[in-house]
């Protein structure tokens, strides 16, 4: 049975703009923050299901804190 999280969605999201090089979670991917874009957005680098690395601008409020360890 999966553990039930007591944190709400907004508590898991980042509270402020992440620094360059920060690892975070966006949707089902772990991403690296590359830098700031305009309009409360940041550029991220991620590897998609097809194995291609892509750079995308996303709102930093949609990034979630990377909890625990990666491995």
mmJSON file of the N, C-alpha and C atoms, coordinates in Angstrom:
{"data_MODEL":{"atom_site":{
"group_PDB":["ATOM","ATOM","ATOM","ATOM","ATOM","ATOM","ATOM","ATOM","ATOM","ATOM","ATOM","ATOM","ATOM","ATOM","ATOM","ATOM","ATOM","ATOM","ATOM","ATOM","ATOM","ATOM","ATOM","ATOM","ATOM","ATOM","ATOM","ATOM","ATOM","ATOM","ATOM","ATOM","ATOM","ATOM","ATOM","ATOM","ATOM","ATOM","ATOM","ATOM","ATOM","ATOM","ATOM","ATOM","ATOM","ATOM","ATOM","ATOM","ATOM","ATOM","ATOM","ATOM","ATOM","ATOM","ATOM","ATOM","ATOM","ATOM","ATOM","ATOM","ATOM","ATOM","ATOM","ATOM","ATOM","ATOM","ATOM","ATOM","ATOM","ATOM","ATOM","ATOM","ATOM","ATOM","ATOM","ATOM","ATOM","ATOM","ATOM","ATOM","ATOM","ATOM","ATOM","ATOM","ATOM","ATOM","ATOM","ATOM","ATOM","ATOM","ATOM","ATOM","ATOM","ATOM","ATOM","ATOM","ATOM","ATOM","ATOM","ATOM","ATOM","ATOM","ATOM","ATOM","ATOM","ATOM","ATOM","ATOM","ATOM","ATOM","ATOM","ATOM","ATOM","ATOM","ATOM","ATOM","ATOM","ATOM","ATOM","ATOM","ATOM","ATOM","ATOM","ATOM","ATOM","ATOM","ATOM","ATOM","ATOM","ATOM","ATOM","ATOM","ATOM","ATOM","ATOM","ATOM","ATOM","ATOM","ATOM","ATOM","ATOM","ATOM","ATOM","ATOM","ATOM","ATOM","ATOM","ATOM","ATOM","ATOM","ATOM","ATOM","ATOM","ATOM","ATOM","ATOM","ATOM","ATOM","ATOM","ATOM","ATOM","ATOM","ATOM","ATOM","ATOM","ATOM","ATOM","ATOM","ATOM","ATOM","ATOM","ATOM","ATOM","ATOM","ATOM","ATOM","ATOM","ATOM","ATOM","ATOM","ATOM","ATOM","ATOM","ATOM","ATOM","ATOM","ATOM","ATOM","ATOM","ATOM","ATOM","ATOM","ATOM","ATOM","ATOM","ATOM","ATOM","ATOM","ATOM","ATOM","ATOM","ATOM","ATOM","ATOM","ATOM","ATOM","ATOM","ATOM","ATOM","ATOM","ATOM","ATOM","ATOM"],
"id":[1,2,3,4,5,6,7,8,9,10,11,12,13,14,15,16,17,18,19,20,21,22,23,24,25,26,27,28,29,30,31,32,33,34,35,36,37,38,39,40,41,42,43,44,45,46,47,48,49,50,51,52,53,54,55,56,57,58,59,60,61,62,63,64,65,66,67,68,69,70,71,72,73,74,75,76,77,78,79,80,81,82,83,84,85,86,87,88,89,90,91,92,93,94,95,96,97,98,99,100,101,102,103,104,105,106,107,108,109,110,111,112,113,114,115,116,117,118,119,120,121,122,123,124,125,126,127,128,129,130,131,132,133,134,135,136,137,138,139,140,141,142,143,144,145,146,147,148,149,150,151,152,153,154,155,156,157,158,159,160,161,162,163,164,165,166,167,168,169,170,171,172,173,174,175,176,177,178,179,180,181,182,183,184,185,186,187,188,189,190,191,192,193,194,195,196,197,198,199,200,201,202,203,204,205,206,207,208,209,210,211,212,213],
"type_symbol":["N","C","C","N","C","C","N","C","C","N","C","C","N","C","C","N","C","C","N","C","C","N","C","C","N","C","C","N","C","C","N","C","C","N","C","C","N","C","C","N","C","C","N","C","C","N","C","C","N","C","C","N","C","C","N","C","C","N","C","C","N","C","C","N","C","C","N","C","C","N","C","C","N","C","C","N","C","C","N","C","C","N","C","C","N","C","C","N","C","C","N","C","C","N","C","C","N","C","C","N","C","C","N","C","C","N","C","C","N","C","C","N","C","C","N","C","C","N","C","C","N","C","C","N","C","C","N","C","C","N","C","C","N","C","C","N","C","C","N","C","C","N","C","C","N","C","C","N","C","C","N","C","C","N","C","C","N","C","C","N","C","C","N","C","C","N","C","C","N","C","C","N","C","C","N","C","C","N","C","C","N","C","C","N","C","C","N","C","C","N","C","C","N","C","C","N","C","C","N","C","C","N","C","C","N","C","C","N","C","C","N","C","C"],
"label_atom_id":["N","CA","C","N","CA","C","N","CA","C","N","CA","C","N","CA","C","N","CA","C","N","CA","C","N","CA","C","N","CA","C","N","CA","C","N","CA","C","N","CA","C","N","CA","C","N","CA","C","N","CA","C","N","CA","C","N","CA","C","N","CA","C","N","CA","C","N","CA","C","N","CA","C","N","CA","C","N","CA","C","N","CA","C","N","CA","C","N","CA","C","N","CA","C","N","CA","C","N","CA","C","N","CA","C","N","CA","C","N","CA","C","N","CA","C","N","CA","C","N","CA","C","N","CA","C","N","CA","C","N","CA","C","N","CA","C","N","CA","C","N","CA","C","N","CA","C","N","CA","C","N","CA","C","N","CA","C","N","CA","C","N","CA","C","N","CA","C","N","CA","C","N","CA","C","N","CA","C","N","CA","C","N","CA","C","N","CA","C","N","CA","C","N","CA","C","N","CA","C","N","CA","C","N","CA","C","N","CA","C","N","CA","C","N","CA","C","N","CA","C","N","CA","C","N","CA","C","N","CA","C","N","CA","C","N","CA","C","N","CA","C","N","CA","C","N","CA","C"],
"label_alt_id":[null,null,null,null,null,null,null,null,null,null,null,null,null,null,null,null,null,null,null,null,null,null,null,null,null,null,null,null,null,null,null,null,null,null,null,null,null,null,null,null,null,null,null,null,null,null,null,null,null,null,null,null,null,null,null,null,null,null,null,null,null,null,null,null,null,null,null,null,null,null,null,null,null,null,null,null,null,null,null,null,null,null,null,null,null,null,null,null,null,null,null,null,null,null,null,null,null,null,null,null,null,null,null,null,null,null,null,null,null,null,null,null,null,null,null,null,null,null,null,null,null,null,null,null,null,null,null,null,null,null,null,null,null,null,null,null,null,null,null,null,null,null,null,null,null,null,null,null,null,null,null,null,null,null,null,null,null,null,null,null,null,null,null,null,null,null,null,null,null,null,null,null,null,null,null,null,null,null,null,null,null,null,null,null,null,null,null,null,null,null,null,null,null,null,null,null,null,null,null,null,null,null,null,null,null,null,null,null,null,null,null,null,null],
"label_comp_id":["UNK","UNK","UNK","UNK","UNK","UNK","UNK","UNK","UNK","UNK","UNK","UNK","UNK","UNK","UNK","UNK","UNK","UNK","UNK","UNK","UNK","UNK","UNK","UNK","UNK","UNK","UNK","UNK","UNK","UNK","UNK","UNK","UNK","UNK","UNK","UNK","UNK","UNK","UNK","UNK","UNK","UNK","UNK","UNK","UNK","UNK","UNK","UNK","UNK","UNK","UNK","UNK","UNK","UNK","UNK","UNK","UNK","UNK","UNK","UNK","UNK","UNK","UNK","UNK","UNK","UNK","UNK","UNK","UNK","UNK","UNK","UNK","UNK","UNK","UNK","UNK","UNK","UNK","UNK","UNK","UNK","UNK","UNK","UNK","UNK","UNK","UNK","UNK","UNK","UNK","UNK","UNK","UNK","UNK","UNK","UNK","UNK","UNK","UNK","UNK","UNK","UNK","UNK","UNK","UNK","UNK","UNK","UNK","UNK","UNK","UNK","UNK","UNK","UNK","UNK","UNK","UNK","UNK","UNK","UNK","UNK","UNK","UNK","UNK","UNK","UNK","UNK","UNK","UNK","UNK","UNK","UNK","UNK","UNK","UNK","UNK","UNK","UNK","UNK","UNK","UNK","UNK","UNK","UNK","UNK","UNK","UNK","UNK","UNK","UNK","UNK","UNK","UNK","UNK","UNK","UNK","UNK","UNK","UNK","UNK","UNK","UNK","UNK","UNK","UNK","UNK","UNK","UNK","UNK","UNK","UNK","UNK","UNK","UNK","UNK","UNK","UNK","UNK","UNK","UNK","UNK","UNK","UNK","UNK","UNK","UNK","UNK","UNK","UNK","UNK","UNK","UNK","UNK","UNK","UNK","UNK","UNK","UNK","UNK","UNK","UNK","UNK","UNK","UNK","UNK","UNK","UNK","UNK","UNK","UNK","UNK","UNK","UNK"],
"label_asym_id":["A","A","A","A","A","A","A","A","A","A","A","A","A","A","A","A","A","A","A","A","A","A","A","A","A","A","A","A","A","A","A","A","A","A","A","A","A","A","A","A","A","A","A","A","A","A","A","A","A","A","A","A","A","A","A","A","A","A","A","A","A","A","A","A","A","A","A","A","A","A","A","A","A","A","A","A","A","A","A","A","A","A","A","A","A","A","A","A","A","A","A","A","A","A","A","A","A","A","A","A","A","A","A","A","A","A","A","A","A","A","A","A","A","A","A","A","A","A","A","A","A","A","A","A","A","A","A","A","A","A","A","A","A","A","A","A","A","A","A","A","A","A","A","A","A","A","A","A","A","A","A","A","A","A","A","A","A","A","A","A","A","A","A","A","A","A","A","A","A","A","A","A","A","A","A","A","A","A","A","A","A","A","A","A","A","A","A","A","A","A","A","A","A","A","A","A","A","A","A","A","A","A","A","A","A","A","A","A","A","A","A","A","A"],
"label_entity_id":["1","1","1","1","1","1","1","1","1","1","1","1","1","1","1","1","1","1","1","1","1","1","1","1","1","1","1","1","1","1","1","1","1","1","1","1","1","1","1","1","1","1","1","1","1","1","1","1","1","1","1","1","1","1","1","1","1","1","1","1","1","1","1","1","1","1","1","1","1","1","1","1","1","1","1","1","1","1","1","1","1","1","1","1","1","1","1","1","1","1","1","1","1","1","1","1","1","1","1","1","1","1","1","1","1","1","1","1","1","1","1","1","1","1","1","1","1","1","1","1","1","1","1","1","1","1","1","1","1","1","1","1","1","1","1","1","1","1","1","1","1","1","1","1","1","1","1","1","1","1","1","1","1","1","1","1","1","1","1","1","1","1","1","1","1","1","1","1","1","1","1","1","1","1","1","1","1","1","1","1","1","1","1","1","1","1","1","1","1","1","1","1","1","1","1","1","1","1","1","1","1","1","1","1","1","1","1","1","1","1","1","1","1"],
"label_seq_id":[1,1,1,2,2,2,3,3,3,4,4,4,5,5,5,6,6,6,7,7,7,8,8,8,9,9,9,10,10,10,11,11,11,12,12,12,13,13,13,14,14,14,15,15,15,16,16,16,17,17,17,18,18,18,19,19,19,20,20,20,21,21,21,22,22,22,23,23,23,24,24,24,25,25,25,26,26,26,27,27,27,28,28,28,29,29,29,30,30,30,31,31,31,32,32,32,33,33,33,34,34,34,35,35,35,36,36,36,37,37,37,38,38,38,39,39,39,40,40,40,41,41,41,42,42,42,43,43,43,44,44,44,45,45,45,46,46,46,47,47,47,48,48,48,49,49,49,50,50,50,51,51,51,52,52,52,53,53,53,54,54,54,55,55,55,56,56,56,57,57,57,58,58,58,59,59,59,60,60,60,61,61,61,62,62,62,63,63,63,64,64,64,65,65,65,66,66,66,67,67,67,68,68,68,69,69,69,70,70,70,71,71,71],
"pdbx_PDB_ins_code":[null,null,null,null,null,null,null,null,null,null,null,null,null,null,null,null,null,null,null,null,null,null,null,null,null,null,null,null,null,null,null,null,null,null,null,null,null,null,null,null,null,null,null,null,null,null,null,null,null,null,null,null,null,null,null,null,null,null,null,null,null,null,null,null,null,null,null,null,null,null,null,null,null,null,null,null,null,null,null,null,null,null,null,null,null,null,null,null,null,null,null,null,null,null,null,null,null,null,null,null,null,null,null,null,null,null,null,null,null,null,null,null,null,null,null,null,null,null,null,null,null,null,null,null,null,null,null,null,null,null,null,null,null,null,null,null,null,null,null,null,null,null,null,null,null,null,null,null,null,null,null,null,null,null,null,null,null,null,null,null,null,null,null,null,null,null,null,null,null,null,null,null,null,null,null,null,null,null,null,null,null,null,null,null,null,null,null,null,null,null,null,null,null,null,null,null,null,null,null,null,null,null,null,null,null,null,null,null,null,null,null,null,null],
"Cartn_x":[0.84,0.0,0.889,0.663,1.516,1.339,2.425,2.371,1.543,0.766,-0.076,0.694,0.796,1.513,0.586,1.089,0.292,0.489,1.399,1.655,0.687,0.294,-0.578,0.27,-0.379,0.335,1.174,0.629,1.364,2.562,2.511,3.661,4.815,4.513,5.568,6.198,5.463,6.001,7.026,7.901,8.936,8.317,8.805,8.268,8.901,10.102,10.793,11.543,12.021,12.712,13.959,14.093,15.255,16.526,17.655,18.944,19.361,20.239,20.771,21.49,21.242,21.871,21.073,19.972,19.138,18.43,18.376,17.599,16.21,15.189,13.806,12.987,11.728,10.831,9.791,9.589,8.551,7.777,6.503,5.651,6.286,6.639,7.225,8.73,9.348,10.779,11.565,12.816,13.752,14.468,14.489,15.013,16.112,16.906,17.937,17.53,17.596,17.273,18.478,18.268,19.359,19.479,18.38,18.43,17.054,17.017,15.754,15.284,13.989,13.344,12.413,11.582,10.712,9.36,8.703,7.361,7.266,8.071,8.099,8.346,9.163,9.516,11.014,11.371,12.778,12.971,14.19,14.552,15.018,14.507,14.913,15.445,16.245,16.744,16.243,15.647,15.141,15.295,15.24,15.287,13.896,13.281,11.913,11.901,10.711,10.547,11.21,11.306,11.929,13.456,14.025,15.475,16.132,15.354,15.906,15.936,17.079,17.211,16.555,15.72,15.024,15.164,15.18,15.177,13.806,13.206,11.851,11.745,10.881,10.573,9.301,9.355,8.189,8.074,6.87,6.696,7.351,8.145,8.884,7.961,6.753,5.792,5.342,5.524,5.148,6.251,7.417,8.503,8.288,8.555,8.417,9.781,9.85,11.082,11.439,12.694,13.176,13.411,12.56,12.639,13.431,14.109,14.854,16.056,16.498,17.635,17.209,18.124,17.842,17.861,18.697,18.881,18.448],
"Cartn_y":[-1.174,0.0,1.242,2.206,3.389,4.273,4.911,5.827,7.055,7.529,8.7,9.931,10.898,12.124,13.085,13.672,14.646,16.059,16.236,17.555,17.835,19.074,19.454,19.745,19.883,20.128,21.396,22.459,23.723,23.652,22.794,22.662,21.95,21.087,20.362,21.198,22.18,23.024,23.986,24.46,25.375,26.718,27.282,28.545,29.752,29.586,30.697,30.188,31.103,30.741,29.912,28.749,27.9,28.467,28.169,28.613,27.758,28.297,27.56,26.301,25.195,23.93,23.097,23.64,22.915,21.754,20.615,19.485,19.558,19.325,19.392,18.356,18.224,17.314,18.143,17.824,18.442,17.323,17.223,16.112,14.799,13.92,12.637,12.599,13.763,13.809,14.539,14.162,14.943,15.855,17.154,18.148,18.964,19.612,20.534,21.933,22.876,24.268,24.908,25.463,26.077,27.571,28.232,29.665,30.282,31.582,32.301,32.667,32.557,33.051,34.191,34.685,35.783,35.295,36.145,35.857,34.74,34.75,33.725,32.336,32.252,30.969,30.731,29.47,29.082,28.105,28.069,27.092,25.829,24.686,23.411,22.504,21.54,20.507,19.172,18.385,17.081,16.078,14.818,13.749,13.132,13.14,12.648,11.151,10.593,9.143,8.596,9.417,8.959,9.038,9.478,9.521,10.787,11.743,12.989,14.031,14.719,15.794,17.048,17.678,18.882,19.984,21.212,22.401,23.053,23.381,23.892,25.017,25.996,27.034,26.633,26.578,26.226,27.235,27.371,28.233,27.571,28.347,27.732,27.274,27.806,27.341,25.909,25.406,24.028,23.025,23.499,22.588,22.131,20.872,20.344,20.09,20.215,19.959,18.495,18.217,16.85,16.325,15.417,14.916,13.629,13.431,12.2,12.11,10.892,10.67,10.317,10.478,10.116,8.604,7.925,6.496,5.677],
"Cartn_z":[0.0,0.0,0.0,-0.905,-0.955,0.265,0.642,1.769,1.397,2.333,2.097,2.538,1.642,1.951,2.682,3.755,4.497,3.975,3.051,2.487,1.349,1.249,0.142,-1.079,-2.213,-3.469,-3.396,-2.819,-2.775,-1.844,-0.835,0.061,-0.619,-1.583,-2.278,-3.379,-3.92,-4.972,-4.388,-5.244,-4.793,-4.409,-3.325,-2.819,-3.496,-4.001,-4.662,-5.874,-6.671,-7.909,-7.596,-8.228,-7.962,-8.6,-7.997,-8.519,-9.703,-10.507,-11.661,-11.185,-11.875,-11.515,-10.529,-10.014,-9.057,-9.744,-9.069,-9.566,-8.95,-9.772,-9.305,-10.05,-9.687,-10.378,-11.119,-12.405,-13.229,-13.892,-13.561,-13.992,-13.556,-14.476,-14.088,-14.332,-14.516,-14.828,-13.751,-13.623,-12.832,-13.807,-13.494,-14.421,-13.754,-14.59,-14.123,-14.543,-13.605,-13.909,-14.584,-15.774,-16.537,-16.284,-16.023,-15.785,-15.875,-15.695,-15.662,-17.06,-17.276,-18.494,-18.052,-18.92,-18.513,-18.01,-17.233,-16.763,-15.746,-14.718,-13.666,-14.239,-15.254,-15.868,-15.772,-15.812,-15.838,-16.984,-17.501,-18.524,-17.813,-18.268,-17.688,-18.787,-18.372,-19.29,-18.747,-19.622,-19.204,-20.342,-19.995,-20.989,-21.035,-22.2,-22.369,-22.598,-22.676,-22.82,-24.074,-25.118,-26.364,-26.332,-25.187,-25.012,-25.503,-25.977,-26.492,-25.39,-25.261,-24.286,-24.84,-24.032,-24.47,-23.448,-23.949,-23.101,-23.243,-22.109,-22.089,-21.066,-21.333,-20.349,-19.62,-18.289,-17.472,-16.329,-15.79,-14.624,-13.423,-12.692,-11.596,-10.485,-10.421,-9.43,-9.669,-10.899,-11.224,-10.925,-10.557,-10.182,-8.751,-8.493,-7.137,-6.541,-5.242,-4.505,-4.657,-4.905,-5.022,-3.615,-3.172,-1.801,-1.734,-0.637,-0.43,-1.357,-1.616,-2.486,-3.892,-4.813,-6.189,-6.39,-5.612,-5.855,-4.667],
"occupancy":[1.0,1.0,1.0,1.0,1.0,1.0,1.0,1.0,1.0,1.0,1.0,1.0,1.0,1.0,1.0,1.0,1.0,1.0,1.0,1.0,1.0,1.0,1.0,1.0,1.0,1.0,1.0,1.0,1.0,1.0,1.0,1.0,1.0,1.0,1.0,1.0,1.0,1.0,1.0,1.0,1.0,1.0,1.0,1.0,1.0,1.0,1.0,1.0,1.0,1.0,1.0,1.0,1.0,1.0,1.0,1.0,1.0,1.0,1.0,1.0,1.0,1.0,1.0,1.0,1.0,1.0,1.0,1.0,1.0,1.0,1.0,1.0,1.0,1.0,1.0,1.0,1.0,1.0,1.0,1.0,1.0,1.0,1.0,1.0,1.0,1.0,1.0,1.0,1.0,1.0,1.0,1.0,1.0,1.0,1.0,1.0,1.0,1.0,1.0,1.0,1.0,1.0,1.0,1.0,1.0,1.0,1.0,1.0,1.0,1.0,1.0,1.0,1.0,1.0,1.0,1.0,1.0,1.0,1.0,1.0,1.0,1.0,1.0,1.0,1.0,1.0,1.0,1.0,1.0,1.0,1.0,1.0,1.0,1.0,1.0,1.0,1.0,1.0,1.0,1.0,1.0,1.0,1.0,1.0,1.0,1.0,1.0,1.0,1.0,1.0,1.0,1.0,1.0,1.0,1.0,1.0,1.0,1.0,1.0,1.0,1.0,1.0,1.0,1.0,1.0,1.0,1.0,1.0,1.0,1.0,1.0,1.0,1.0,1.0,1.0,1.0,1.0,1.0,1.0,1.0,1.0,1.0,1.0,1.0,1.0,1.0,1.0,1.0,1.0,1.0,1.0,1.0,1.0,1.0,1.0,1.0,1.0,1.0,1.0,1.0,1.0,1.0,1.0,1.0,1.0,1.0,1.0,1.0,1.0,1.0,1.0,1.0,1.0],
"B_iso_or_equiv":[0.0,0.0,0.0,0.0,0.0,0.0,0.0,0.0,0.0,0.0,0.0,0.0,0.0,0.0,0.0,0.0,0.0,0.0,0.0,0.0,0.0,0.0,0.0,0.0,0.0,0.0,0.0,0.0,0.0,0.0,0.0,0.0,0.0,0.0,0.0,0.0,0.0,0.0,0.0,0.0,0.0,0.0,0.0,0.0,0.0,0.0,0.0,0.0,0.0,0.0,0.0,0.0,0.0,0.0,0.0,0.0,0.0,0.0,0.0,0.0,0.0,0.0,0.0,0.0,0.0,0.0,0.0,0.0,0.0,0.0,0.0,0.0,0.0,0.0,0.0,0.0,0.0,0.0,0.0,0.0,0.0,0.0,0.0,0.0,0.0,0.0,0.0,0.0,0.0,0.0,0.0,0.0,0.0,0.0,0.0,0.0,0.0,0.0,0.0,0.0,0.0,0.0,0.0,0.0,0.0,0.0,0.0,0.0,0.0,0.0,0.0,0.0,0.0,0.0,0.0,0.0,0.0,0.0,0.0,0.0,0.0,0.0,0.0,0.0,0.0,0.0,0.0,0.0,0.0,0.0,0.0,0.0,0.0,0.0,0.0,0.0,0.0,0.0,0.0,0.0,0.0,0.0,0.0,0.0,0.0,0.0,0.0,0.0,0.0,0.0,0.0,0.0,0.0,0.0,0.0,0.0,0.0,0.0,0.0,0.0,0.0,0.0,0.0,0.0,0.0,0.0,0.0,0.0,0.0,0.0,0.0,0.0,0.0,0.0,0.0,0.0,0.0,0.0,0.0,0.0,0.0,0.0,0.0,0.0,0.0,0.0,0.0,0.0,0.0,0.0,0.0,0.0,0.0,0.0,0.0,0.0,0.0,0.0,0.0,0.0,0.0,0.0,0.0,0.0,0.0,0.0,0.0,0.0,0.0,0.0,0.0,0.0,0.0],
"pdbx_formal_charge":[null,null,null,null,null,null,null,null,null,null,null,null,null,null,null,null,null,null,null,null,null,null,null,null,null,null,null,null,null,null,null,null,null,null,null,null,null,null,null,null,null,null,null,null,null,null,null,null,null,null,null,null,null,null,null,null,null,null,null,null,null,null,null,null,null,null,null,null,null,null,null,null,null,null,null,null,null,null,null,null,null,null,null,null,null,null,null,null,null,null,null,null,null,null,null,null,null,null,null,null,null,null,null,null,null,null,null,null,null,null,null,null,null,null,null,null,null,null,null,null,null,null,null,null,null,null,null,null,null,null,null,null,null,null,null,null,null,null,null,null,null,null,null,null,null,null,null,null,null,null,null,null,null,null,null,null,null,null,null,null,null,null,null,null,null,null,null,null,null,null,null,null,null,null,null,null,null,null,null,null,null,null,null,null,null,null,null,null,null,null,null,null,null,null,null,null,null,null,null,null,null,null,null,null,null,null,null,null,null,null,null,null,null],
"auth_seq_id":[1,1,1,2,2,2,3,3,3,4,4,4,5,5,5,6,6,6,7,7,7,8,8,8,9,9,9,10,10,10,11,11,11,12,12,12,13,13,13,14,14,14,15,15,15,16,16,16,17,17,17,18,18,18,19,19,19,20,20,20,21,21,21,22,22,22,23,23,23,24,24,24,25,25,25,26,26,26,27,27,27,28,28,28,29,29,29,30,30,30,31,31,31,32,32,32,33,33,33,34,34,34,35,35,35,36,36,36,37,37,37,38,38,38,39,39,39,40,40,40,41,41,41,42,42,42,43,43,43,44,44,44,45,45,45,46,46,46,47,47,47,48,48,48,49,49,49,50,50,50,51,51,51,52,52,52,53,53,53,54,54,54,55,55,55,56,56,56,57,57,57,58,58,58,59,59,59,60,60,60,61,61,61,62,62,62,63,63,63,64,64,64,65,65,65,66,66,66,67,67,67,68,68,68,69,69,69,70,70,70,71,71,71],
"auth_comp_id":["UNK","UNK","UNK","UNK","UNK","UNK","UNK","UNK","UNK","UNK","UNK","UNK","UNK","UNK","UNK","UNK","UNK","UNK","UNK","UNK","UNK","UNK","UNK","UNK","UNK","UNK","UNK","UNK","UNK","UNK","UNK","UNK","UNK","UNK","UNK","UNK","UNK","UNK","UNK","UNK","UNK","UNK","UNK","UNK","UNK","UNK","UNK","UNK","UNK","UNK","UNK","UNK","UNK","UNK","UNK","UNK","UNK","UNK","UNK","UNK","UNK","UNK","UNK","UNK","UNK","UNK","UNK","UNK","UNK","UNK","UNK","UNK","UNK","UNK","UNK","UNK","UNK","UNK","UNK","UNK","UNK","UNK","UNK","UNK","UNK","UNK","UNK","UNK","UNK","UNK","UNK","UNK","UNK","UNK","UNK","UNK","UNK","UNK","UNK","UNK","UNK","UNK","UNK","UNK","UNK","UNK","UNK","UNK","UNK","UNK","UNK","UNK","UNK","UNK","UNK","UNK","UNK","UNK","UNK","UNK","UNK","UNK","UNK","UNK","UNK","UNK","UNK","UNK","UNK","UNK","UNK","UNK","UNK","UNK","UNK","UNK","UNK","UNK","UNK","UNK","UNK","UNK","UNK","UNK","UNK","UNK","UNK","UNK","UNK","UNK","UNK","UNK","UNK","UNK","UNK","UNK","UNK","UNK","UNK","UNK","UNK","UNK","UNK","UNK","UNK","UNK","UNK","UNK","UNK","UNK","UNK","UNK","UNK","UNK","UNK","UNK","UNK","UNK","UNK","UNK","UNK","UNK","UNK","UNK","UNK","UNK","UNK","UNK","UNK","UNK","UNK","UNK","UNK","UNK","UNK","UNK","UNK","UNK","UNK","UNK","UNK","UNK","UNK","UNK","UNK","UNK","UNK","UNK","UNK","UNK","UNK","UNK","UNK"],
"auth_asym_id":["A","A","A","A","A","A","A","A","A","A","A","A","A","A","A","A","A","A","A","A","A","A","A","A","A","A","A","A","A","A","A","A","A","A","A","A","A","A","A","A","A","A","A","A","A","A","A","A","A","A","A","A","A","A","A","A","A","A","A","A","A","A","A","A","A","A","A","A","A","A","A","A","A","A","A","A","A","A","A","A","A","A","A","A","A","A","A","A","A","A","A","A","A","A","A","A","A","A","A","A","A","A","A","A","A","A","A","A","A","A","A","A","A","A","A","A","A","A","A","A","A","A","A","A","A","A","A","A","A","A","A","A","A","A","A","A","A","A","A","A","A","A","A","A","A","A","A","A","A","A","A","A","A","A","A","A","A","A","A","A","A","A","A","A","A","A","A","A","A","A","A","A","A","A","A","A","A","A","A","A","A","A","A","A","A","A","A","A","A","A","A","A","A","A","A","A","A","A","A","A","A","A","A","A","A","A","A","A","A","A","A","A","A"],
"auth_atom_id":["N","CA","C","N","CA","C","N","CA","C","N","CA","C","N","CA","C","N","CA","C","N","CA","C","N","CA","C","N","CA","C","N","CA","C","N","CA","C","N","CA","C","N","CA","C","N","CA","C","N","CA","C","N","CA","C","N","CA","C","N","CA","C","N","CA","C","N","CA","C","N","CA","C","N","CA","C","N","CA","C","N","CA","C","N","CA","C","N","CA","C","N","CA","C","N","CA","C","N","CA","C","N","CA","C","N","CA","C","N","CA","C","N","CA","C","N","CA","C","N","CA","C","N","CA","C","N","CA","C","N","CA","C","N","CA","C","N","CA","C","N","CA","C","N","CA","C","N","CA","C","N","CA","C","N","CA","C","N","CA","C","N","CA","C","N","CA","C","N","CA","C","N","CA","C","N","CA","C","N","CA","C","N","CA","C","N","CA","C","N","CA","C","N","CA","C","N","CA","C","N","CA","C","N","CA","C","N","CA","C","N","CA","C","N","CA","C","N","CA","C","N","CA","C","N","CA","C","N","CA","C","N","CA","C","N","CA","C","N","CA","C","N","CA","C","N","CA","C"],
"pdbx_PDB_model_num":[1,1,1,1,1,1,1,1,1,1,1,1,1,1,1,1,1,1,1,1,1,1,1,1,1,1,1,1,1,1,1,1,1,1,1,1,1,1,1,1,1,1,1,1,1,1,1,1,1,1,1,1,1,1,1,1,1,1,1,1,1,1,1,1,1,1,1,1,1,1,1,1,1,1,1,1,1,1,1,1,1,1,1,1,1,1,1,1,1,1,1,1,1,1,1,1,1,1,1,1,1,1,1,1,1,1,1,1,1,1,1,1,1,1,1,1,1,1,1,1,1,1,1,1,1,1,1,1,1,1,1,1,1,1,1,1,1,1,1,1,1,1,1,1,1,1,1,1,1,1,1,1,1,1,1,1,1,1,1,1,1,1,1,1,1,1,1,1,1,1,1,1,1,1,1,1,1,1,1,1,1,1,1,1,1,1,1,1,1,1,1,1,1,1,1,1,1,1,1,1,1,1,1,1,1,1,1,1,1,1,1,1,1]
}}}
